[in-house]
Amino acid sequence: MISADDATKPETAAEPGQRRALLIVFLVVFIDLLGFGIVLPLLPRIAQELLTGFPVESRGLIIGLLYSSFSVMQFIFSPMWGRVSDRYGRRPILMLSLAGSVVFYALFGYASALPENQAMLALGLLLLSRIGAGIAGASVGTAAAVIADCTPPERRAKGMALIGAAFGIGFTFGPLIAYLGLELFERELWAPGVMASGLSVFSLLLAILLLPETLQPGSNPPREFFSLQRTIEVLRMPTVGALVLMYFLAIFAFANFEGTLSLFTAAAFQLDNRDNFLVFAYIGFVLMIAQGGIYRPLSTRRSEEQLLTLGISLMLLGLGGLIAVAYGAHLLRLSPDAVVGLKPLFYLSVTVGVFGFAFLNPSVASLVSKRSDPNRQGEVLGVNQAFSALGRIFGPLVGSTVFFLSDTRILPYLVASTTMVLVLALLPAIRTAPAPAVMITRENK
């Protein structure tokens, strides 16, 4: 585990404002991910209850759409927020993002409390809350740009791991807080959303009071905020396009697992909402340990390419283990005691897969940052996050749909494993790259 001091302590002296920026970005992302971790395990189960009167074959598609609407907005808005932050600064974008989270997590809480006889209204408000939260949460690329502003290239991977560690810690405690909220409020489903909104208020206050601006003066940012041409320009940077494609595929694979996990734990092990929160908390704990306690020290001794290769391999192993667990649970479905015996393999597979993702994520972000124009960090990292969002659009949509197509429940994890084989095949395309040069565009001629 990392401490706040360790999270921001450089090998060489840094400006106090930069250290404070790194610390606040860590805390802001951590608290924001608390809210995400509170909501994520509940969403498919709340939707499933509301969809009781719908045809079985449509339920997975609707749940997938609820998941994916969040990421559709991130796909659209991540490059835009990055470009806006390159022009107007990182600080106002992060504060705007947090203010949106306050509103839309509260709306999620309200929609969750509506009775089943208002299912259509509840589903509509859930969809609206996910769309709004997606727009507000499309600022991870901007947070990554703050880290790029404050770290030299040789320490970029270690810096990017801060975001992953914040994700892991937030994702650990978010489900635990939701678990506590259900206990304190007698299992009222509005409680997790309201608690997530309250935590976002606290995060917003932190940003207002303590977050400095890290964008260096003198840059020449773009005038267009929505620009397909500039996105294509980013994808044509040497090896950046291959890295972005690799990231999209890896996120797609992980989202197949993430988007169906709460459905799988119910189908295979009959876990209720409270137990399911503990499963998600465990995943966040593994992510926290992997990125904060293992990846960061390794990043000073191993290259991003080596850590990326290790991450892909571990993800493949973990997903293969989940296929075995799903098939075994199907074969043993008539013997609940025997199914319980599969839990150690389930947790081992989840641990290995999440370790792999924890190594892959900051490695790609660091390589993209180091191989792109220093004056376009917000934009380039925003494009990378946009394609990450695209993976989160199609991952849950495909995973939730195919989950119901076979009684074995193996299809989401089979799709994910096949996708990771494609990611492995892309490795040779990113192993070497020229040093980034400042790109000459119409705006900076």
Buried (B, 14 or more C-beta within 10 A) or exposed (E): EBEEEEBBEBEEEBEEEBBBBBBBBBBBBBBBBBBBBBBBBBBBBBBBEBBEEBEEEEBBBBBBBBBBBBBBBBBBBBBBBBBBBBBEBBBBBBBBBBBBBBBBBBBBBBBBBBEEEEBEEBBEBBBBBBBBBBBBBBBBBBBBBBBBBBBEBEBBBBBBBBBBBBBBBBBBBBBBBBBBBBEEBEEBBBBBBBBBBBBBBEBBEBBEEEBBBBBEEEBBBBEEBEBEEBBEBBBEBBBBBBBBBBBBBBBBBBBBBBBBBBBBBBBBBEBEBBEBBBBBBBBBBBBBBBBBEBBBEBBEEBBBBBBBBBBBBBBBBBBBBBBBBBBBBBEBBEEEEEBBEBBEBBBBBBBBBBBBBBBBBBBBBBBBBBBBBBBBBBBBBBBBBBBBBBBBBBBBBBBBBBBBEBEBBBBBBBBBBEBBEBBBEBBEBBEEBEEBEEBEBEEBE
